[in-house]
Amino acid sequence: CFAGPWWDSTQCPRTESEAPKGGLTMNQAVEALRRAILLYPGEIASPGECAYWNRTSNVGVRVLTTQHRIYNIAAALWPTQLFDKIPTFDEVMQLIPDPNLYGSPSDCVAQAGVPGSDINKALASAATLSSQPNQVWSLVHFLMHNQQAPLSPKRVAASRALAAHLSESFWCDDCRGFFSVGFIEVYGLPPLSSNPEDHARWWGYGHNVASEHVASTRGGHPWIHELGEPDVASFQNPYFMTWEDAV
């Protein structure tokens, strides 16, 4: 992984002795979901900022709508054949540090920068949760590799909606741009096929294409740093996962 405190891929569920056939335990899937549910364009608002949580503002209302959208997508794709039904939206949100539990929007603004305050700690914890893209990808692949045939029209629509959601709501603007222009615009949305493998393959290939355009491969912005340039070569990690390895 790219050297940075915001990305931690040291946990690999498949290497753990209790790893289930499906790839994640129920707890691990919920842990990934509570990170993915925080996705929102970072240049507008992020979970580490009071504006993100202010439900009295237009931005805060849009954040809540976005959170409901990704939850509904995950719920439609949840592999109920592996374990219990997905927790409710409210149950998932109760697992997320929320500064609204400790005061009003004005209290949040006043205490956000006060070290050690409950609001300060909630914002810091939420920011950490929201910036772990490896967890988002883990949830995506887990859901798509554990679909049963044939896919219902609702699940096909959810796979396509998930791609649209990442292209619109991922916190990194460069990442959204590369995913939208470099992958969806070139290869289209996930297929209309009812074959689950077709969707899992689309997402596997999409992740590979996306990886060619991010810091973990390039060591920086792909329009600035070419592969092998001396100043970033030590950070670069060109990588393409085969379908067989993904399975």
C-alpha positions in Angstrom: 0.0 0.0 0.0 0.9 3.6 -0.5 2.7 4.8 2.6 0.2 6.9 4.5 -1.7 6.8 7.8 -5.1 7.0 6.1 -4.9 3.6 4.5 -4.4 0.4 6.4 -4.6 -2.9 4.5 -2.7 -5.0 7.1 -5.9 -6.9 8.0 -6.6 -9.6 5.5 -9.6 -11.6 6.5 -8.9 -14.5 4.1 -5.6 -15.2 6.0 -7.4 -15.6 9.3 -8.1 -19.2 10.5 -11.8 -18.5 11.1 -12.3 -16.9 7.7 -15.6 -18.1 6.2 -16.0 -19.4 2.7 -17.8 -16.2 1.8 -14.8 -14.1 2.6 -16.1 -12.0 5.5 -17.8 -12.7 8.8 -21.0 -10.9 9.6 -19.1 -8.6 11.9 -16.5 -7.8 9.3 -19.1 -7.1 6.7 -20.9 -4.6 9.1 -17.5 -3.0 9.9 -17.0 -2.4 6.2 -20.5 -1.1 5.8 -20.2 1.4 8.5 -17.3 2.9 6.6 -18.9 2.8 3.2 -22.0 4.5 4.6 -19.9 7.6 5.3 -18.9 8.2 1.7 -19.6 11.7 0.5 -17.7 14.2 -1.8 -14.9 15.4 0.5 -14.7 18.8 -1.2 -18.2 19.5 0.0 -18.2 18.0 3.5 -16.4 15.2 5.3 -17.3 13.2 8.4 -14.5 15.0 10.2 -16.4 18.3 9.8 -19.4 19.7 11.5 -21.1 20.6 8.2 -21.4 16.9 7.4 -23.5 16.2 10.5 -25.6 19.4 10.5 -29.1 18.0 9.7 -30.6 21.5 9.8 -28.5 22.5 6.7 -29.0 21.6 3.1 -25.6 19.9 3.0 -26.5 17.8 6.1 -29.8 16.7 4.6 -28.0 15.7 1.4 -25.5 13.7 3.4 -28.3 11.8 5.1 -29.9 11.1 1.7 -26.6 9.8 0.4 -26.2 7.6 3.5 -29.6 6.1 2.9 -28.8 5.4 -0.8 -25.7 3.4 -0.1 -27.4 1.5 2.7 -30.3 0.6 0.4 -27.9 -0.6 -2.2 -26.1 -2.8 0.3 -29.4 -4.1 1.6 -30.4 -5.1 -1.8 -27.2 -7.1 -2.3 -26.8 -8.4 1.2 -26.0 -12.2 1.0 -28.7 -13.5 3.3 -27.7 -17.1 2.4 -24.5 -16.6 4.4 -25.8 -15.0 7.5 -28.6 -12.9 9.1 -30.3 -10.0 7.4 -28.5 -6.7 7.3 -28.9 -4.5 10.4 -31.3 -1.7 10.0 -30.1 1.7 8.8 -30.5 3.1 12.4 -28.6 0.2 13.8 -25.7 0.8 11.5 -25.7 4.6 12.2 -25.6 3.8 16.0 -22.2 2.2 15.3 -20.8 5.4 14.0 -19.3 8.3 16.1 -21.9 11.1 15.7 -21.1 14.6 17.2 -24.9 15.2 17.3 -25.0 12.9 20.3 -23.0 15.5 22.3 -24.6 18.8 21.3 -26.3 21.0 18.7 -24.7 22.1 15.4 -23.5 25.3 17.1 -22.0 23.2 19.9 -20.2 21.2 17.2 -18.6 24.3 15.7 -17.6 25.6 19.1 -16.1 22.4 20.3 -14.7 20.8 17.1 -11.3 22.2 17.8 -11.2 21.6 21.5 -8.8 18.7 22.1 -10.3 15.9 24.2 -13.9 17.1 24.0 -16.5 14.5 23.1 -17.4 16.3 19.8 -13.7 16.6 18.9 -13.2 12.9 19.5 -16.3 11.9 17.6 -15.3 13.9 14.5 -11.8 12.5 14.6 -13.1 8.9 14.9 -15.6 9.5 12.1 -12.9 10.9 9.8 -10.7 7.9 10.4 -13.6 5.5 9.6 -14.5 7.4 6.4 -11.0 7.3 4.9 -10.3 3.6 4.6 -11.1 2.8 0.9 -9.7 -0.7 1.3 -12.8 -1.4 3.5 -15.1 0.0 0.9 -13.6 -2.3 -1.8 -13.8 -5.2 0.6 -17.5 -4.7 1.0 -18.0 -4.3 -2.8 -16.2 -7.5 -3.7 -17.8 -9.4 -0.8 -21.2 -8.5 -1.9 -20.6 -9.2 -5.6 -18.8 -12.5 -5.1 -21.6 -13.9 -3.0 -24.6 -13.4 -5.2 -26.9 -16.3 -6.1 -28.0 -17.1 -9.7 -30.1 -15.8 -11.2 -29.8 -12.2 -10.1 -33.1 -10.5 -9.6 -33.7 -7.3 -11.6 -33.5 -5.5 -8.2 -30.0 -6.9 -7.6 -28.9 -6.1 -11.1 -30.0 -2.5 -10.6 -28.2 -2.4 -7.2 -24.9 -3.4 -8.8 -25.3 -0.7 -11.4 -26.4 1.8 -8.7 -23.3 0.9 -6.6 -21.0 1.9 -9.5 -22.9 5.2 -10.0 -22.7 5.9 -6.2 -18.9 5.5 -6.1 -18.5 7.7 -9.2 -20.6 10.4 -7.5 -20.0 10.1 -3.8 -16.5 8.8 -3.1 -14.7 11.4 -1.0 -11.6 11.8 -3.3 -12.4 14.0 -6.4 -9.5 12.6 -8.4 -10.6 9.0 -7.6 -14.2 9.8 -8.7 -13.0 11.4 -11.9 -10.8 8.4 -12.8 -13.5 5.9 -11.9 -16.0 7.8 -14.0 -13.9 8.7 -17.0 -11.3 6.0 -16.9 -13.6 3.1 -16.3 -17.4 3.7 -16.5 -17.1 5.9 -19.5 -14.9 3.4 -21.3 -16.5 0.1 -20.2 -20.0 1.1 -19.2 -21.9 0.3 -16.0 -22.1 -3.2 -14.7 -24.0 -5.5 -17.1 -27.7 -6.1 -17.3 -26.9 -9.8 -17.1 -28.6 -11.9 -14.4 -25.4 -14.0 -14.1 -23.6 -13.1 -10.8 -20.2 -13.9 -12.2 -20.6 -11.3 -14.9 -21.0 -8.6 -12.2 -18.2 -9.9 -10.0 -15.9 -9.9 -13.0 -17.0 -6.3 -13.9 -16.1 -5.1 -10.4 -12.9 -7.0 -10.3 -11.7 -5.5 -13.6 -13.0 -2.1 -12.5 -10.9 -2.3 -9.3 -7.8 -3.1 -11.4 -8.4 -0.2 -13.8 -9.0 2.1 -10.8 -5.8 0.9 -9.2 -3.8 2.0 -12.2 -4.8 5.6 -11.5 -4.3 6.0 -7.7 -1.5 6.8 -5.4 -1.0 3.2 -4.3 0.2 2.5 -7.9 1.6 5.9 -9.0 3.0 7.3 -5.8 1.0 10.4 -6.5 -1.4 12.0 -9.1 -1.3 10.0 -12.3 -1.3 13.1 -14.5 1.8 14.3 -12.7 3.8 11.2 -11.8 4.6 8.7 -14.4 5.6 5.2 -13.4 9.3 4.8 -12.6 10.0 8.5 -12.0 12.8 8.7 -9.4 11.1 10.9 -6.9 8.2 8.5 -6.4 9.5 5.2 -7.7 10.1 3.8 -4.2 6.4 4.3 -3.4 5.0 2.8 -6.6 3.3 -0.6 -6.6 2.0 -1.6 -10.1 -0.4 -4.4 -9.5 -3.1 -6.2 -11.4 -5.1 -9.0 -9.7 -6.2 -11.8 -11.9 -9.7 -13.2 -11.8 -8.4 -16.5 -10.4 -6.7 -14.7 -7.5 -9.8 -12.6 -6.8 -12.0 -15.7 -6.6 
